[in-house]
Amino acid sequence: MDIINQLSFGIELMLVGMGTVFVFLVLLVFSILGMTKVISKVSKDVSLPGGSHAEIDTGKNNELSKELITVISSAVYHYHHKSP
């Protein structure tokens, strides 16, 4: 009878652990969805991941933004094409 008690305790512990992880993951998903809605209301234009770009009007000099985009693009290009 001792092995049956240990087996039932193990199954109970497994179910409690899996339930805890499930609840945590559900809370994580809903918190991410909530943050996404808040950010999309705050920002001016946000494209989806994989989209071409996201335009946010910061009111700064447009020439600086073009230069920054050029520098970042160059850095990404060099990072992806460097030899191992």
Distance bins in CASP14 RR format, pairs under 12 A and 6 or more apart:
PFRMAT RR
TARGET T0000
AUTHOR 0000-0000-0000
RMODE 2
METHOD distances of the structure
MODEL  1
1 7 0 0 0 0 0 1 0 0 0 0 0
1 8 0 0 0 0 0 1 0 0 0 0 0
2 8 0 0 0 0 0 1 0 0 0 0 0
2 9 0 0 0 0 0 1 0 0 0 0 0
3 9 0 0 0 0 0 1 0 0 0 0 0
3 10 0 0 0 0 0 1 0 0 0 0 0
4 10 0 0 0 0 0 1 0 0 0 0 0
4 11 0 0 0 0 0 1 0 0 0 0 0
5 11 0 0 0 0 0 1 0 0 0 0 0
5 12 0 0 0 0 0 1 0 0 0 0 0
6 12 0 0 0 0 0 1 0 0 0 0 0
6 13 0 0 0 0 0 1 0 0 0 0 0
7 13 0 0 0 0 0 1 0 0 0 0 0
7 14 0 0 0 0 0 1 0 0 0 0 0
8 14 0 0 0 0 0 1 0 0 0 0 0
8 15 0 0 0 0 0 1 0 0 0 0 0
9 15 0 0 0 0 0 1 0 0 0 0 0
9 16 0 0 0 0 0 1 0 0 0 0 0
10 16 0 0 0 0 1 0 0 0 0 0 0
10 17 0 0 0 0 0 1 0 0 0 0 0
10 18 0 0 0 0 0 1 0 0 0 0 0
11 17 0 0 0 0 0 1 0 0 0 0 0
11 18 0 0 0 0 0 1 0 0 0 0 0
12 18 0 0 0 0 0 1 0 0 0 0 0
12 19 0 0 0 0 0 1 0 0 0 0 0
13 19 0 0 0 0 0 1 0 0 0 0 0
13 20 0 0 0 0 0 1 0 0 0 0 0
14 20 0 0 0 0 0 1 0 0 0 0 0
14 21 0 0 0 0 0 1 0 0 0 0 0
15 21 0 0 0 0 0 1 0 0 0 0 0
15 22 0 0 0 0 0 1 0 0 0 0 0
16 22 0 0 0 0 0 1 0 0 0 0 0
16 23 0 0 0 0 0 1 0 0 0 0 0
17 23 0 0 0 0 1 0 0 0 0 0 0
17 24 0 0 0 0 1 0 0 0 0 0 0
17 25 0 0 0 0 0 1 0 0 0 0 0
18 24 0 0 0 0 0 1 0 0 0 0 0
18 25 0 0 0 0 0 1 0 0 0 0 0
19 25 0 0 0 0 1 0 0 0 0 0 0
19 26 0 0 0 0 1 0 0 0 0 0 0
19 27 0 0 0 0 0 1 0 0 0 0 0
20 26 0 0 0 0 0 1 0 0 0 0 0
20 27 0 0 0 0 0 1 0 0 0 0 0
21 27 0 0 0 0 0 1 0 0 0 0 0
21 28 0 0 0 0 0 1 0 0 0 0 0
22 28 0 0 0 0 0 1 0 0 0 0 0
22 29 0 0 0 0 0 1 0 0 0 0 0
23 29 0 0 0 0 0 1 0 0 0 0 0
23 30 0 0 0 0 0 1 0 0 0 0 0
24 30 0 0 0 0 0 1 0 0 0 0 0
24 31 0 0 0 0 0 1 0 0 0 0 0
25 31 0 0 0 0 0 1 0 0 0 0 0
25 32 0 0 0 0 0 1 0 0 0 0 0
26 32 0 0 0 0 0 1 0 0 0 0 0
26 33 0 0 0 0 0 1 0 0 0 0 0
27 33 0 0 0 0 0 1 0 0 0 0 0
27 34 0 0 0 0 0 1 0 0 0 0 0
28 34 0 0 0 0 0 1 0 0 0 0 0
28 35 0 0 0 0 0 1 0 0 0 0 0
29 35 0 0 0 0 0 1 0 0 0 0 0
29 36 0 0 0 0 0 1 0 0 0 0 0
30 36 0 0 0 0 0 1 0 0 0 0 0
30 37 0 0 0 0 0 1 0 0 0 0 0
31 37 0 0 0 0 0 1 0 0 0 0 0
31 38 0 0 0 0 0 1 0 0 0 0 0
32 38 0 0 0 0 0 1 0 0 0 0 0
32 39 0 0 0 0 0 1 0 0 0 0 0
33 39 0 0 0 0 0 1 0 0 0 0 0
33 40 0 0 0 0 0 1 0 0 0 0 0
34 40 0 0 0 0 1 0 0 0 0 0 0
34 41 0 0 0 0 0 1 0 0 0 0 0
35 41 0 0 0 0 0 1 0 0 0 0 0
35 42 0 0 0 0 0 1 0 0 0 0 0
36 42 0 0 0 0 0 1 0 0 0 0 0
36 43 0 0 0 0 0 1 0 0 0 0 0
36 46 0 0 0 0 1 0 0 0 0 0 0
36 48 0 0 0 0 0 1 0 0 0 0 0
36 49 0 0 0 0 0 1 0 0 0 0 0
37 43 0 0 0 0 0 1 0 0 0 0 0
37 46 0 0 0 0 0 1 0 0 0 0 0
38 46 0 0 0 0 0 1 0 0 0 0 0
39 45 0 0 0 0 0 1 0 0 0 0 0
39 46 1 0 0 1 0 0 0 0 0 0 0
39 54 0 0 0 0 0 1 0 0 0 0 0
39 56 0 0 0 0 0 1 0 0 0 0 0
40 46 1 0 1 0 0 0 0 0 0 0 0
40 47 0 0 0 0 0 1 0 0 0 0 0
40 48 0 0 0 0 0 1 0 0 0 0 0
40 54 0 0 0 0 0 1 0 0 0 0 0
40 56 0 0 0 0 0 1 0 0 0 0 0
42 56 0 0 0 0 1 0 0 0 0 0 0
43 54 1 0 0 1 0 0 0 0 0 0 0
43 55 0 0 0 0 1 0 0 0 0 0 0
43 56 1 0 1 0 0 0 0 0 0 0 0
43 57 0 0 0 0 1 0 0 0 0 0 0
43 58 0 0 0 0 0 1 0 0 0 0 0
44 54 0 0 0 0 1 0 0 0 0 0 0
44 55 1 0 0 1 0 0 0 0 0 0 0
44 56 1 0 1 0 0 0 0 0 0 0 0
44 57 1 0 1 0 0 0 0 0 0 0 0
44 58 0 0 0 0 1 0 0 0 0 0 0
44 59 0 0 0 0 0 1 0 0 0 0 0
45 51 0 0 0 0 0 1 0 0 0 0 0
45 52 0 0 0 0 0 1 0 0 0 0 0
45 53 0 0 0 0 1 0 0 0 0 0 0
45 54 1 0 0 1 0 0 0 0 0 0 0
45 55 1 0 1 0 0 0 0 0 0 0 0
45 56 1 0 0 1 0 0 0 0 0 0 0
45 57 0 0 0 0 1 0 0 0 0 0 0
46 53 0 0 0 0 0 1 0 0 0 0 0
46 54 1 0 1 0 0 0 0 0 0 0 0
46 55 0 0 0 0 1 0 0 0 0 0 0
46 56 1 0 0 1 0 0 0 0 0 0 0
47 53 1 0 0 1 0 0 0 0 0 0 0
47 54 1 0 1 0 0 0 0 0 0 0 0
47 55 0 0 0 0 1 0 0 0 0 0 0
47 56 0 0 0 0 0 1 0 0 0 0 0
48 54 0 0 0 0 1 0 0 0 0 0 0
53 65 0 0 0 0 0 1 0 0 0 0 0
53 69 0 0 0 0 1 0 0 0 0 0 0
53 72 0 0 0 0 0 1 0 0 0 0 0
53 73 0 0 0 0 0 1 0 0 0 0 0
55 62 0 0 0 0 0 1 0 0 0 0 0
55 65 0 0 0 0 0 1 0 0 0 0 0
55 69 0 0 0 0 0 1 0 0 0 0 0
56 65 0 0 0 0 0 1 0 0 0 0 0
57 65 0 0 0 0 0 1 0 0 0 0 0
58 64 0 0 0 0 1 0 0 0 0 0 0
58 65 1 0 0 1 0 0 0 0 0 0 0
58 68 0 0 0 0 0 1 0 0 0 0 0
59 65 0 0 0 0 1 0 0 0 0 0 0
60 66 0 0 0 0 0 1 0 0 0 0 0
60 67 0 0 0 0 0 1 0 0 0 0 0
60 68 0 0 0 0 1 0 0 0 0 0 0
61 67 0 0 0 0 1 0 0 0 0 0 0
61 68 0 0 0 0 0 1 0 0 0 0 0
62 68 0 0 0 0 0 1 0 0 0 0 0
62 69 0 0 0 0 0 1 0 0 0 0 0
63 69 0 0 0 0 0 1 0 0 0 0 0
63 70 0 0 0 0 0 1 0 0 0 0 0
64 70 0 0 0 0 0 1 0 0 0 0 0
64 71 0 0 0 0 0 1 0 0 0 0 0
65 71 0 0 0 0 0 1 0 0 0 0 0
65 72 0 0 0 0 0 1 0 0 0 0 0
66 72 0 0 0 0 0 1 0 0 0 0 0
66 73 0 0 0 0 0 1 0 0 0 0 0
67 73 0 0 0 0 0 1 0 0 0 0 0
67 74 0 0 0 0 0 1 0 0 0 0 0
68 74 0 0 0 0 0 1 0 0 0 0 0
68 75 0 0 0 0 0 1 0 0 0 0 0
69 75 0 0 0 0 0 1 0 0 0 0 0
69 76 0 0 0 0 0 1 0 0 0 0 0
70 76 0 0 0 0 0 1 0 0 0 0 0
70 77 0 0 0 0 0 1 0 0 0 0 0
71 77 0 0 0 0 0 1 0 0 0 0 0
71 78 0 0 0 0 0 1 0 0 0 0 0
72 78 0 0 0 0 0 1 0 0 0 0 0
72 79 0 0 0 0 0 1 0 0 0 0 0
73 79 0 0 0 0 0 1 0 0 0 0 0
73 80 0 0 0 0 0 1 0 0 0 0 0
74 80 0 0 0 0 0 1 0 0 0 0 0
74 81 0 0 0 0 0 1 0 0 0 0 0
75 81 0 0 0 0 0 1 0 0 0 0 0
75 82 0 0 0 0 0 1 0 0 0 0 0
76 82 0 0 0 0 0 1 0 0 0 0 0
END
